[in-house]
Amino acid sequence: PEYINSNVLLQGLYVKLSINSPEKFILYFGILTIIVFYVKSALSFFTQKSIAEFSHSLKGNLSSKLMQSYLSAPYTLHLSRNSADLVQSIVTYTDRFCIGLVLSLLTAISNGVVIIALVTLLILTNAAASLGITVVLLISLLILNPLKDKLAYWGKQGFDASAEIIRILNHGLGGLKETRIIGCEPYFEAQMDSAAKKYSTNMGLASGYSNLPRYVVEAVIISFLIVFAFLFVTFNQDDSQNITSIFGVFAIASIRLLPAAGNTISCISVIRYNIHSLDSIHAELKEAEEFESQNKKLVPAHHSQPQPKLSFQTQIKIENLVYKYPNAKTNALEQVSLTIEKGHSIGLIGKSGSGKTTLVDVLMGLLDPQSGDILVDGISVKDKIRAWQNLIGYVPQSIFLIDDTLERNIAFGVPDNQIDYQKLQAAVNAAQLNEVIERLPMGLNTTVGERGVLLSGGQRQRVGIARALYHEKEILVFDEATAALDNETENLITDATKALSGSKTIIIIAHRLSTIEHCDRIYRLEQGCITQSGNYQTVVLNQ
């Protein structure tokens, strides 16, 4: 009762509510306090739930945005950037930005609101003590300020080390057969050990020291309260009841204030540790916007969207193509011109580096030439790249197979409920895969392993042909597709290719000249120029 009379705020409430008994006032005030705490708990739960949901949703959206950006980016980006860096951006950048930075920032703001409310209560209770706590806290933060630079440094070092770990994993495990045969496991183990130590050391320092400010602040607040209590008691010995009431309020407030302040300080430390991710994400998103605005023609069309059409009835005409790789001194292609009639097969031959693959990459719309054009039935494909690519099936030397069933590898990119089994069987027949499938334990439902390791080289190539045929591509490009095969298997692939002549337009980059013997026309390239063209007799046998 004495404290109610001595406190201006409580006395005002007591009078305004017309309560005639201190006991009733305490009862009502207690009920109100219980309600406030329940409301506070509910608000805290929903606030933290909303913050977590928002942060993780943002991470998912950013990951999808970056994935779409990399898939639609110019092919030259993938020639210049390591795939491990792209994986790092999607997996690590987004996690550190959304969880380490955004979630921590929103949590700090949420705790900041609680701290402001509690400090306001303490100021109303005793302004001098509250001001003292605030000043001491600010001084503590200033003393701890240099730690932010160290946290940022450790965060950057740990981030770089995690990127290096991904690269080492890609190199060591991606080429496991070569690694084991050569016996260079110790080389990759040493690299991994070095990168892992760098990562663990910096992460350990950052995680450990990020909690230091919280403990310092808690210790400083408790120390200040004890010192303040001692001084207050010393100089106000006649007002023991008021002292007890004031410190009761301070004690209760501190129970909530200390965790909130400590959590806020920890969040600030985590923000400093992950602050570099802001620049990284900003750079990646800026690049993504540039891709979206400058390369819309390269954005993959989804199955849910109407597919653009480009008619191919008579011929493909390549006119004066010139291409130069970024930072290269000379042109990779120099005024290349040729004509491909529909249903014909052409072969491209030449030494390594003569421009064969570059010509095919430009033809497929992966590289944008500095000058020249590609015409389909007299229509330029420059503004119809996606429609043009929808006509092309690509069979490289090393077929990309996913660790899934043979069926899904042939109908690559098509949802299970949309697979056309009539088309699938027709593609299998044309690619001469029937005998292979009959020998597999589960037929088309057999899992082929990562990169198709459970299939032979020839079988993988035939899966690649079947994939191109399933998608009903009118133009098939074979980029040294039989280079790594033995003669017998090569003959099987060549026979499968010959069987498609007339019904498909075929472009073959030849490793072995025997694979283009059936071609209608052959072009020889040297230093980016076509130096000879004609039939097999003219270009190959008479050479």
Buried (B, 14 or more C-beta within 10 A) or exposed (E): EEBBEBBEEBEEBBEEEEBEEBEEBEEEBEEEEEEEEEEEEEEEEEBBEEBBEBBBEBBEEBBEBBBBBBEBBBBBBBEEEEEBEBBBBBBBBBBBBBBBBBBBBBBBEBBBEBBEBBBEBBBBBBEEBBEBBEEBBEEBBEEBEEBBEBBBBBBBBBBBBBBBBBBBBBBBEEBEEEBEEEEBEEBBEEBBEEBBEBBEBBBEBBBEBBBBBBEBBBEBBEEBBEEBBEEBEEEEEEBEEBBEBBBEBBEEBBEBBBBBBBBBBBBBBBBBBBBBBBEBBEEBBEBBEEBBEEBEBBBEEEEEEEEEEBEBEEBBBBBEBBBBBEEEEEBBBBBBEBBBBBBBBBBBBBEEEBBBBBBBBBBBBBBBBEEBEBBBEEBEBBEBBBBBBBBBBBBBBBBEBBEEBBBBBBBBEBEEEEBEEEBBBBBBEBBBBEEBBEEBEEEBEBBBEBBBEBBEBBBBBBBBBBBBBBBBBBBBBBBBBBBBBEEEBBBBBBEBBBEBBEEBBBBBBBBBBBBBBBBBBBBBBEBBBBEBBEBBEEBBEEE
